[in-house]
Structure formats: C-alpha cells, structure tokens
Amino acid sequence: MDHTRGSLSRGELKEGKRPVPPPSEISVKAGSLLFKEGDSSREVYIVKEGQFSVSQRRGSQQVELARLSDRAVFGEMSLLDNQPRSATVRAVTDSRVMVIAPVTFQGMLRIIPTWLLAVLKVITHRLRETSKKINQHTVPDPLESWCFFLVKKCHEFSVKNRAVPSFPWFVLVDEFCLLTRQKREDIQKIAQLLVQRGLAVSTNQQEYQIPDPTFLDILREYQSCLRRKEFFIASNLEPLLISGLETLPHVEKESMRNKDALLCLLQEHVDPRYSISHVLKMFELGVLSEELGKGISFDQKRLAWILKANRDLDKITGRKEASK
C-alpha cells in the first residue's frame, strides 16, 4: 500500500522538496486593506465575491484607478518581478478572495519550462514600465489613457510595418485592462467613441485600426489640458498666424538666419501685418527653435501636428457634433 500518494516521498523530502500548500480562501470586511502601494508582500488574489478598489497616490491625493469584481486577479506583478506593490487595494464591500501564497505560486512555476518563466518576467517588466508611463501622463482620465496607450501601440507597430496600424481587438483590450484595471464595458464605450468620430475603425474581423495616430495624440493632449484646467495651445489660432505656419516649409534656410530676417520674409510673402509677436508665437508652439550660430529651424512633425490640431479640433474632440 502506497502511503505517500498525494504527498512527496521521503526521498524527495530529503532533496529539499516540500509539499506545496494549496490556495486558501478568506473573507474580507468592507473597508479592509489587502495591501498598500509600496508594500513588499507577494500574495496573488482572485476575487470570488464582492468588490475591491485599486488606487494610487497622485501628489497629495489618492486616485482610484479601477474597481475589481468576480474572477478578477490582482497582485501578480509583484510576485513575478519581485518589485513593491504598484497600487493600493481595499475592499469596497464584504468580500471573499482566494489567496495564492508565494510558495504556492513558485511551486507551480517549477513545473513550467524555464524559458516560459523568463518570458513571463519580461512581459511583466514591460507592463509595469508601460503602466508607469501611462500613469505619469494620463491619470485619471480614461479617454486620455486609452489614447496614450493606442499612440504607443501605433509607434511600436510602425517600427516593423508601413501599413495602417491594426490590432486584434480582444488582445488590445486584455493588455489595456491589465495595465489600467479598467472595466471592459468602459473600454468598449471609449473605443466606440473614437470610431464615431472617425479616429478609429472597427472591422468585422475584430480588428481595431488607427488611420492617423496623430489625431489620437492631439486628443490625448487636449484631454490632458482639460484635466489640468490649462489652455490647449493649438486652440483658436488666428488665421494670420496659420498662413505663416503653412508658409514655413517653403522658406529657404538663408531667410531664417534670425527672427528679424524671418519676420521680413513673412511680411513680404504672407501679410505686411505680421509682427515679431507672431514669430515668437511660433517658438511658443514648439514649431521653431534657434541655435546660436546656426540660425532658426522648424520642426516638420510639430508643424503638421499644430496645423492638424487647429484644423480638425472640433472633429477630434467631438465639439462639432455637440454643437449641432
């Protein structure tokens, strides 16, 4: 009769192997803290019942990032990359969770190939870095966060492809959910909003396409300004200034020796009403820059960004539809 069935043999115990404890289930009272941002704990949690709030510190405020409910998994990144907790998780209602201890998780990792574990750690590192960048630029506006995420994905896509950026919808949503803890239904609403404005295309093959990532970057910046209650720099530019900006690609380098030379050219070829304040505004917009001894140069990409933002801002932000 085999008395070791279901457990390790004496030989295996002598080699240092120990039985892996199974996951446990605990009850959590509403308001209870599971872990805080910066903690060194390593447990992984699966929500069996109830709801949890995920938040991060933003200056002097604690900003809620998401609400987690049934079957949601959290705490896995700290266990994989051995880094401190990136957020605070607190129970919103009386809840039940399954707790997977580090020793249990590590025991399961021993049965998978080492190369797969290495891949998981690399993915976790990339997700944490991307999440950090998203949080630095876009918290707490969901639309701003989605646009920032898509612009970054489009950049990665363009490195290897020249086609219109296109992504499998479910893969895209899964990655964004993992990064931000946003609910799928909320992401669906935001994604559909971009489709309605013509900034994205949803195909029958469950692909999500971005015809022009610049539009999303403009919307991201616009939303950021709204959140910070700042003026959007490309709004309401006077027609005289726009005419000068459109002329810049046709200006010879010799005519941009300094601000005065550029002003003379604009007065002669665009409008005699041009003043030095218009030239300075171009610098403020980030279109022009000047290096000592090298004269003035303009940023072609920034120029195109500003012109698009000014021309299509109503479409990008939905203001045109709202005014109808």
N, C-alpha and C positions, 0 to 999 in steps of 0.2 A: 504494500500500500504506500503510495507516494504522499508523504506528509508535507512536502514542500510545494505542492501545487497551489498556484495563486500567490506564491511569495518566492523570494530568492533562495537559492540553495546555500548551504554552508560555505561551499567553495566560492561562490560569488560574493558572499558577505566578507570572506577573508580578503578578497581582492579589493575591498573598499566600497563595493556597491551596496546601497541601502534601498529598501522599498520606497517607492515614490508615493507620498501621501496624495490622496485624491483631492479634487477641489472641494471646498466647503461652501455652505450656503448660510448667509447671515441676514438678520433683519436690521434695518437702519431707520431710526426715527427721523421725522421731518426736521430739517434744520441741522442735522448732524453732518460733520465734516469727514469725508473719506480721506482726502489728502489736500495739502496746500501747495501752491506754486513754490518751487524751490526745494520741496521735501526730497529726501533720498530714498523713500520707500519704493518698492519694486513690484508690489502685487498688481495683478491684472484683474479687472472686474467685468462681469457680464450682468446686465440688468435683467432680472427675472420679473420684477413687478415694481411699479412706481415711476418716479421721475427725478432726474438729477440736473443740477445747474452747473455748467462749465464756465468759469470766468478767469480773467487775467487782470493784473494790475496795470493801469494806464495812468502814470503820474500819481495823483492823489486819489484816483477813483478806481473802483473795482468794476470792470465792464464784463457783462455777461456775453459769452460767445455763442452758447447753444444750450438747448435742453435735450437731454437724453432719456429715452424711454425703453420699452421692451426690446430685448435682444441686442441692445447697444453694447459695444465693447469699448473700454477705455483703460488707460494705464499701461498699454502695451509698449509704447515707445521707450519709456524709461527702462523697462526690463531688457529690451533688445540692445539699446546703445549705452546703458549704464549712466545716463545723464539725469540730472534733477528733474522733477516734475515740471512740465511747462505750463500747467494751469491748476486752478483750484476747483475741486469737485465737491458739491454739497447736495444733500438730499432735499428736494422740494416737498415731497410727500413721504409718508411712511412707505418704506420700500423693502424689497428683498433683492440681494445680489449674490451671484456666485463668485467666490474669491479663489483665484488661482495663485498659489504661493510661488515665489521664485524657484524654490527647489522642485516643485511640481512641473513648472514650465521648463526648467532646464533639463529635467528628466526626460520630458517629451522630445526636447531638441536633440538628445543623444541618439535618437533612432532615425533622424533625418541626415542626409548627406552633408558633409562639412561645407561643400560649395553652396548648397541652398541656404545654409545659415549665414554664410558670407554675403550672399545676395540680399537676404532679409535685412542685414545690418546696414548695407549700403543704401537700400531703399529707405530705411528708417532715418538715416542721416540726411538724405536728400529731402525727405518730407519735413523733417524738423527745420532744416535751413529755409525751405520754401515757406513753411508756416511762419517762421520768424520774419521773413521779408514781407509777407502779406500782412502780418500784424503790425509791422512798423509803418506800413503805407496806407492801410485801408480800414482799420478797425475804427468804429464798429459798423460801418455802412455795408450791407450785404451786396448791393449793386456795385459799389466801388470795389469790393473784394473780388467779386466774380469777374469784373473787367480786368483787374490787375492779373488775376490768375490766367485768364484767356490770352492776354497780351504776352505773358511769359511763355505760355504753351506755344503760341504762334512763333515766337522767336526761336524756340527750340526746334520747331517744325521746319522753319525756313533755312536752318543750317544745312539740312540734308535734302530739302525739296524746294522746287521752284513753283509748284502748283499752289492753288488756293488752300490755305490751312484747313484741314478737315480731320475731325477726331471722332472715334466711336463714342456715341452719346453715353452709354452706361459706364464705360471706363472713365470718361471725363468726370461724370458725376461722382463716381466712387472715390476718385482721388480728391476732389474738392470737399466731399463730406469728411474724408479722413483728415484733411488739413484744417478745416474750419468748424467741424461738428454741426454744420447747417443741416436742416431737415431737407429731405429730397423734394417734398412738395414746395418748399420755399425756393429751392434752386430752380425747379421747373417753372415757376412763375416769373422769376428774373430772366431765365433763358428765353422764355416766350416773349417777354417784353422786348428783348433785343431783336427777335425775329419780326415782331410787329413794326419796329422802327426801321427795318431793313438793314440792320447792322450785323445780322447773323442769318443763316439759312439752315433749316432743319429738313433733312431729306427723308424719303420713305425707307431708305436703307439704314435708318437710325444713326445717321452721321450728322454732326454739327459743324457747319462750315463758317469761316470768318472771311468774307470777301476783302475787307480792308481793316487790318488790326489798328491802323491809326485812329479810326473813328472810336474804337473802344478805349484807346489811351486818352483821347480827348474827353470822353465821358467820364473816365476814371478821375482825371484831373478836375473836371467840373464838379463831380460829386464830392471830391476831397475839399474843394473850396467852399461848397455849401456846408459841409460838416464843420469846417473850421471858421465859418462865417467870414470868409475872405472874398475879395473881388476876383472873378475869373479874368485873367489877364487878356484873353482874346475876345472878350465881350465888347460890343459897341465901339469898334474901331472906326474912326471917321473915314469916309471914302477917300479923302486926300492921302491919308496915310496908306491905305490899301493900294492905291495906284502906285505909290512909291515902292512898296514892298514887291509888287508884281514886276516892277522895272529892274530890280536888283540883279536877276540872272543875266540880264543883257548889258550890264555895266562893265566896262573894261577895267582891268586891275589898276591901270595907270590913273583912272579917275577916282580911285578910292585911297589916295595917298594919306588923307586925313579927313576929319569931319568937315572942314570948310570946303575942300575940293568936292566931296560927295554932295554937300548942300548946293553948291553952284550947279552941278550936273542935274540934280533933281529940279532945281528952279528953272533950268533951261529946257529940259526934256519932259518934265512931268507937269509942273504948275509953278508959276512965279510966287505963289502964296506960301510955298514951302519955307519953313523956318528951322532953326537949329533944334527946336524942341521936337520936331518930327524925327530928326536924325537920332536924337537922344532916346526917343521912344522906341526906335528900332533896337537900340542897345538894351533897353529895359526888357523888351520882348525876348531877348536872347538870340535875335537873328544876326546882329552884328557884333563883332569883337575886334579889339585892336591890340596889336603887339608893338612894343617900342622898336622902331626902325624897320618894321615890316608892313606898316600901313594897316588898313581895315580889310577884314574878310567877312564873308557871310556864311552862315550855316544853312546849306540847302535843305536838309531834312527838317530843321527847325522852322525854316521859312514855309515849307509845304504844310507843316503841322499847324502853324498860325493861320495860314490862309484857309485851310480846311475848317479849322475851328470857328473862324469868323463867318465863313460862308454857310456852313451846314450845322451850326449850333442848334438851331430850332429843331431840325430833324433828329440830331443826335440825342438831345435831351428830352424830346417829346413835347417841346413847348408849342410847336406848330399845331399838333393835334389838340392840345389843351385849349388853344385859343379859338378853335373852330366852334 
